[in-house]
Amino acid sequence: MTKPPTARTAPAVPPEVLQTAREVFGWEELRPGQGEAVAAVLAGRDALVVMPTGAGKSATYQLPGLHLPGPTLVVSPLLALQRDQAEGLGAHEGATRTVRGAVLNSDLGVRERAEVLADVREGRAEFLFLAPEQLGNDEVLEEVRALAPSLVAVDEAHCISSWGHDFRPDYLRLGAYLEALGGPPVIALTATAAPPVRDDIVERLGLRDPFVLVQGFARENIRLEVVRPQDGGEQREQVLLRAAASPKPQIVYVATRRDAEEVTGSLEELGLRSAAYHAGLRRSLREDVHTRFLDGGLDVVVATSAFGMGIDKPDVRSVVHAAVPGSLDEYYQEVGRAGRDGEPSEAVLFYRPEDLGLRRFFASGVLKRDELVGVARLRAGGVGEEEMRERTGFGPRKLPRLLSALEEAAEQQPDAGPEELADAAVAASEAQQRLERSRVEMVRGYAETAGCRRQFVLGYFGEEAPGPCGNCDNCLSGSSASVEGEVPEDAPYALQGTVAHPSFGTGVVMRYEDDRVVVLFETEGYKVLGLDAVESHGLLEAVEEAG
């Protein structure tokens, strides 16, 4: 499993790069972690940068992109996000020179597309932003290849991971597209990725000996709190009261589209400027809500998880979760949309154990063998994807997922037939289901811990906390004092150390809590094990790592 580096010697950032940071972005110095990633990319290494929203991930591709000889290709999932990123290149206080970015999308006509490509080819635009779907067009792929990009930045890289909370099948083919572009250096960026997601990103993109930077999840300015209502009626009432009372601007996350509409109506009755946001709205309405929120025209956006990617609003003061999320990855990325300006903010999670049932249901889907066999036979017969879609009736999300599962199985068993490939894909899907269910249990662990909540989150993401944060409800009430998340002095296994279990296989030690240890196993997911039982029965054995 990918683990954050425990010790690094920061590469020296060339003086001319620091000068560019001042001239183009108005920065007198780089933030922690930025310089290391920039220097690694300039040295020709692939990189994976996991930093929370607002921590400065974009600089890790923008600065080296301005010093490498060719244009920089930025793969980004949303058109609105691409436009914001391109426009943001020239909007920095204190900058003395500007750079340009261009956006290539399906809305452009033939002439407009030619103009965009000419701008990049002739050096008028250094950065070319596009969605992965564009690279799926053979003509566009060839045109981009002819530009000879010297760096590819894959933004929101967790979208490539089937372990992730925002999986997008269009990202699955990025590895093949990168090969077709000639294999330029790649930097993958995401705001939140636990170890299994990081592993998936590295594998699916084919990153070569990547420099891995994982840091910045503490976000001490955000106060973390969990509220535990007695029943559904009390939960709905308390969500409204808390949403009304919490500082604004605010995002309220709900589980369903219906919830979004109902909570919005209730908040409007209380006099708040509110709007619902979910995937069932027309695109124009979603864009209107997005714009009004960024411009200060809304106090509250009540949204499903569809809202938030690319939200560049530094002054969000509170994030309220009216129901439990599917994973801590999803939760902490949404929480990270608060307090980007560093000012005090709050994140409140409403939690009832009964709500976990819905999340377990969402985590229960295993790929069906008969569907995999059918697609595998068509694949073996040389049938193209368009014809497969017509014959099977599978949609644009399902078919790529089945094909990806079969392709991964074929990499492990290149001589296997359709039935064998289907069996291997089902086994991998079952392993994924176990991990997803274990991640739901980690949400339970976060919500029910009596220890420091920030320590719990940092342990989940593989970062060690120096001590209780002092800014979560448990720390403020004093309950965390007796339940430390730090590594005990007599800890039998090193944090982030590799261990082996006779039933669960190999895994990585993620955190300690009181008399328990949390281990992330490669095939079983997160397991919470009692230290007494582990030691008395010899259930875990430290594994020496090569090199």
N, C-alpha and C positions, 0 to 999 in steps of 0.2 A: 504494500500500500504506500501511496505517496505520503511522506511526512515532511512537515516544515523543517528547514535546516535548524539544527540546534546550535551551530556555531558557524559564523561566516566572517571572512575578512572582506570588508566592503571594498569593491574595486574602486579605483580612483576615477572620478568623473572629470573628463578633460575640461580645461578652463574655457574652451570655446563653447562647450555645451552650457556651462553656467552663464556665459555671456548671452547666449541665445535665450535662456530662460528669462533673463532680465529684459532683453530687447523685445521679445515677442509676447511674453506673458506677464511681464512686470514683477517677476519673482526675484527677490534678493537672495533667496536660498531655497534648496529643495527640502521637501518634507521627509521625515524618516521613511526609509525604504525606497523612495523614488530613485535616488542616486544609484543604489545597488542594481536595481532593475534596468535602468537606462544604460549603465556601464556594461551589464551583461549582454544586452541586445546589441550595443555598438561593437562588442567583441564577437558578434556572429552567433550567439547562443539563442536557442529557443527559450521561451520563458513562460511561466504561469504565475500571474499576479492575482492574489486573492486579498483584496482590501475593501473595506466597507464603503458604501456610498458617501461621497464627499471627501474621501481621503486622498484623492489625487491620482487615481489609476490612469486617467487619460494622458497625463504627462509622461508616463512610462513608455508610450509609443510615439507621442507627439515630438518629444525632444530628439530621440534617435532618428525618427523619420526625417527631421529637418537636416540631419547630418549624413544620412546615407545617400548614395548617388542616384537612386531612382525614386519613383513615387511610392507612397504608402497606401496600401489597400486596407480599408477598415470595413469589416463585415459586421453589420449591426442589424438586429431583428425587426426594428420598427421604423417606418418612414419618418414619423415625427421625431424620433430619437436621432436619426441620421441628419435631419435638417437642423436640429438643435446643436448637434455636435459640430456641424460644418459652420454654422453661424457663430458659434461660440469661439471659434479660432481667432476672430478679429475683434473681440469685445473685452479686452483686458485693460484695467486701469494701470497707468504707468508704462504701457508698452510704447516703444518708439518705432516699431515696424510691424507690419501685419503679414499674415500668410493666409492662403485661401484653401478652402476645401470644396469639392464638387460632389453632387449627389446623383447617382445613376439608378433610376427606378423605372418600373413598367408604365408610369404615367407619361413618360417622355416620348415624343414622336421621333421619327428617324433623324430628322435634322437636329433636334435638340440633343439627342444622344450623341450624334457626331460632334457637336460643339463641346459637350462635356468631355468626351474622350480627347478632343484636340487640346483643350485647356490643360489636361493632365499630361498629355504627350509632349506639349511644348513648354511645360514648366510653369504655366500660369497658376496651376493648382497643384499643391503638393500631395493632398490627401483626397482619395476617392472613396466615398461612402456608398455601400450598397448592401442589399439583403442577400442571404444565401441563395434565395430563389433565382436571383439574377445570374449567378454562376451556373445554375442548372440549364441555362440557355446556351447551347453550343456556340452560337455566334458571339454572344457576349463574352463567354469564357475565352474564346480565341482573341477577341479584341483586348481583353484585359491582359492576357498572356503577352500580347505584343507590346504592352506598355512596360514589361519587365519590372514589376514591382520589386523593390529591394527589401520590403518588410510587409508582412500581413498581420494586422491586429484583429483578433476575433473577440469582439465585445459581447458581454452577457454570455460568456462561454458555457455557463451551466446549462444553457439550452441544448447543448449537444448531448447531455448526459441523460440516459434513461433512468438513472438513479435520482436525477434532480427534480425540483418541484415545478419547473417551468419548461418541460421537455418539448422540443419542436423538431419533428421529423426532418424538416428542411435542413437542419444543421448536420444530419447524419452523414451526408455525402461530402462534407467540407474536407475531410482528409483526402478524398480522391481529387477534389478540385484543386487542393494545394499542390498535389503531385503534378497535375496537369499544368499548373502555373510554373513548374520548374523547381519546386521545392524551396522557395525563399524562406528566410528566417521567419518564425511565427511567434507572436506574443499573444497569449490567451488571457483575458481579463474577466473577472467576475467579482461581485460584491460579497458573495457568500458561497462557500463550498466546503462541506465536510470531507474527510478523507476519501470515502468511496466516490464522491463526485469528482474530486481532483484526479483520482486514478483514471476515471472514465474520460475526462477531458484530455489527459496526456495520451491515453491509448487511442482514442478515436481521432484525434488530430494528428497523431503520429509525431508528437513532439520528441525531439532528439536530445537526450541528456539535458532536460530543461533546467534552467535556474528557477527555483520555486520560492516565491515570497508569500508568506502567510502572516499577516499582522494587522493590528489596528482594530480588533473587535471589541476592545474594552468599552469605548464610548461612554466614559465616566459621567458626561453631562446629562445622559438620559437616565432618569430614575425608573427602575423596573418595579412593577407591582403586579400581583395576582389577586383577583377578587373571586371568592368562591360562593356564589349564590346557592340557596337551598333547593330551588326548583326553577322551572322554566319561566314562570310568571315573574318571580323575583328577579331573574336574570334580565328579562326584557326591560323591566322598570329601572333596574340599576344601570343598565347600559345607557338608557336615555338620560338619566340624571347625571351620570358621569360625563357623557358626551357634552351635555349642556354646560357643565361646570368647568370642564378642563380648558386649559388655555388654547387659543386659536392662533393661526390656522390649524386644522385638525383633519386627520383621516380616520374614519371608522371602518374597520374591515368586518365583513359579515360573510356567512357561509353560502347564501343563495341569492339569486337575483330578486326573488320576492322579498327577502329580508332587506335588501338594499332599498327597494321602493318604499317599504313600510316604515323603516327607520327614518328615511329622508322625510316622508310626510309628517311624522311625529315631531321631528326637529324643526321643520318649517312652522308647525303650529306653535312651537315655543319661540318663534321669532328669529331663528337662525337662518342665515343664507346658506342653504344646503342643496346638494344635488346628488343624485344616484349615478353610479358608474358601473356598468357590467357589460359583458360580451353580447347581451341581447339587444343593446341599443344600436341605432344606426351609427355609422362611422362619423357622420357630421355631428351628431349629438355628443359622442364621446370626445371628439376634438374640441367641441365648445366647452364641455366641462373641464377638460384639461387646461384650455387657455384661460378660462375664468379663474380657475384655482391658482394658476401661476401668476396671474395679474392682480390677485388680491380681491377678486369679485365674489369669492365664496368663503364662508367661514369653515364649512365642513364638506368633505366629499365622503359619501357612504358607498363603499365599494366592495366588490368581490376581489379576489386576488388578481383579476385582470387589470387593475389600476396600480400604477406605480413604476413600472419599468421606464427608466429615462426621466423620471420626475426630478427636475433640477430646481427645487425650491428650498433655499437654505433655512427659511424661518418657520418650518412646520414645528409647532410647539408640542403637539401631542398626537399619539397614535393609539387608538383604542381597538382592541380585538374583541368583538362581541361573542366570538366562539373560538374554539381551539383550532389552530392551523394544523396542516398535515405533517409538518416537521419543524424542527428548530431552524433548519436552513431557511425555510419559507418565512417563519416568524421573525427571525432576526434581520432578514433583508427588509422586511416591511417595517420593522421597528427602526431600522437605520435611516428611514426617510425623515425621521424627526431630528431636530437639533443639528443640522449640518453646519450651522454657523457657530457651533460650539457653545451656544447659550443653553441655559437649563431647559430641559424638556422632559416629557414623561411618556411612558409606554405602559398601558394597562391591559392585562389579559383577563377576560372573564372565563372561568373554568369550572365545569362540572364533569366528573368522571364519565357520566352518561354520554357526554358529547363525543367521547373518543370512539364510540361505536360507529358513527358516520365515517370517521377517518379510517377506521379499520376496514370498512366496506370499500372505500376508495382505494385502499392498499391491497385489495384482495384479488385483483385481476391477473390471472395467469394466461399466457398465450395458449390457444387451443391447438391440439395436435393435428386434428383433421384439416384445419385451415393452413397450418404450416406445411403439411404434406402436399396439399393441393398447390400451394404457391411454389414449393420446392420442385414439384414435377414440371410446372410450367417453366420455371427457371432453368431446369436441366434441359428442357426442350428448346431453349433459345428464344422463348417468348419475351417480347419487350414489355416494359412497364405499362405503357398505355394499353396494350392489348390485355395484359393481366388485369388491369382495372376493369376493363369491359367484361371480361369473362367471369371474374370473381364478384364484381359489384362492391369491392372494398373501396373505402374512401381514401382521400389524400393523406390522412394521418395514419390509418391502419395499415395500408399496404407497405409504405416505407418502413414501418416498424417491424412487420413480419419479414421483409427482405433483409433488413439490418440484422435481425436475430439469426437468420439463416446464413448470412455472410460471415458473421462472427463464428458460428458453428463450423462453417466450411474452412475457416482459417485454422481451427484446431484439428479438424478431420477432413483434409482435402480430398480424400478418396471415398468419402461416405456417400451413400445414396440418399434419396429424398426422405425415406423413413428414418434413417439414422440421424440425418441432420435435424429433422423435426424433433426427435427424441432429445437430442443435445440442446436444442433451442428451448424446449419445454423445461428441461432441468435448469438451465440458466434463468429462465423466467421464474421458476419456483424459488431459486436462490434470491432473486430480486424481491420477490414478494416477502420473503422472510426478513430481508433488510428493511423494506418499507414498513412492515409491521413493527419491527424493533425501533424504527425512528418515531413511530407514533408513541411507543412506550417511553422514549426519551422526552417527548412533550409532557407526558404524565410526570416523569421524574422532575422536570423543570418546574412544573406547576405545583407539585406536592413537596418539593424539598424544603427543609427547614433551614438549609444553609444559604450561603450567599448565592443569589441567582446569577450574578455576573460571573462568578467563579464556575458555576455549572455550565454556562454558555461557552466560556473560554475553553473549558475542558473538552466540550463537544467538538469544538473546532480545532483542537490540538494545540491551543496556546495555554501556557502555564500562568496563573494569576499569582501575583506576589502576596496577596492576602485578601480578606473581605473588602468589598468595594466601598461600603459605607453609604451607598446610594441606591439600595433596593429596600423593599418593604421589610425583608427579614433582617437586614443589617440595621435598619432604623428602629426596629422593634427590639433588637438585641438577641433574637433567636438564633442568628447565624454564628454567634460567638462559640457555641458548643459543637458546631458541625462544620469543620473546616474542609475546604476543597483543595487545600495545598497537599503536596506530596509529604506523607509522614516521614520523619527522620529514619525510621526503621522500615521503610517501604521495601517489600521483597522484590518489586519489579520497577524498573525505571519508567517514568512517564515517557510516552511515545516509544517505549521499548517493544520489541516483537516477542510474543509468547506463543506457546503451543498448548492446546487443550486436547485430550484424547478423543472427545466427541465433536467439538466445534472446529477443530483445525487450528490454523495460525491466525493471529490477530495482533492488534496494537493496543497497548494500555493507554486509555484516554484520560481517566481521572480517578481520583480517590475521593470517597465521601464517608467519613466516619469509619466504620468497620467493613466497607465494601469497596470493590474496585470495578470500574466500568471498562470493558474490553470490546473493541470493535473487531469482530471476526469476519474474515473475507467472505464466507458463505452463509453465515448465520446472522450477521448484523450485530447490533449492540446487545451485550449481555451484562447484567449487574450480578456480580458474584460475591458471596460472603467470604472475607479473607480467612476466617477461621476454617471454613470448609475447604477452601482452596489449599491452604497450607497443610491441614491435617491429612488430606487425601492426595496430596501431590497433584492437583488438577492442572496447574499451570507450570510450564517450564520455559525459562528464558531461552531465547534463540539467538545465537551469535549471528550477526549479519556479515555477509561477505564484504571485504574491502574495508 
